[in-house]
Amino acid sequence: MNIVIMGAPGSGKGTQSAIICKNMNIPHVSTGDLLRKNIADGTELGKQAKSYMDAGKFVPDDLVIALLENRIAEPDCTNGFLLDGFPRNLAQAEVLSKSVKVDVALYLETDLNKIADRMASRRVCPKCGFTTSVDKVPDGKCTVCGAAVIIRDDDKREVVEDRLKVYAEKTAPLIDYYKKQGVLKTVDGMKSIDEVYAEIEAVLK
Ligand code: AMP
């Protein structure tokens, strides 16, 4: 099964994707994670992408599309995968539709007014990638590997507003795009992690 997960930045896409992929045994293909890995590895692509990401802007389509196409051509994607953070605009969705049949587009619906607070409280582990919220790590240490957790540069308040604006303008139209194709499934992303996953599980069955 090929799944696309959609929702505003901070809607819980990454958290839910990790659970879905573990339970369904399919790869979690996150363009944000792939880009951050390129930055950490100091690749040419990473150098080109960094300034856009730090400013909360989209990385140009040609770079992201090439990155995505290479990733889904890998053998572990043969029997399906979950796309997180791609497509992010109609042009990317059109390119994707040429090579991939999207079976389900999962939309995590959230209240945009409350999302900025959620993002400000997000913490990530630079060592193992674990994502959590500040109230769950009072000592500032990753509960998985013990490294000091950090705030992603693009989760800083001044950038969050720009990301939400870009989302509303460029990505939100994809909800209608997949609705028209009859593959959209909407779940309430404002509930707890377990409750959201229970809804997702019901929808995927
Ligand atoms: P994410 O981890 O999905 O929130 O992505 C972090 C950042 O990576 C975004 O704010 C964009 O700058 C960039 N990015 C990730 N996926 C895409 C995409 N499909 N198209 C353009 N930029 C992307």
Boltz pocket constraint, residues with backbone or C-beta under 6 A from the ligand:
constraints:
  - pocket:
      binder: B
      contacts: [[A, 9], [A, 31], [A, 32], [A, 33], [A, 35], [A, 49], [A, 52], [A, 53], [A, 54], [A, 56], [A, 57], [A, 58], [A, 59], [A, 60], [A, 61], [A, 64], [A, 84], [A, 85], [A, 86], [A, 87], [A, 88], [A, 92], [A, 154], [A, 163]]
      max_distance: 6.0
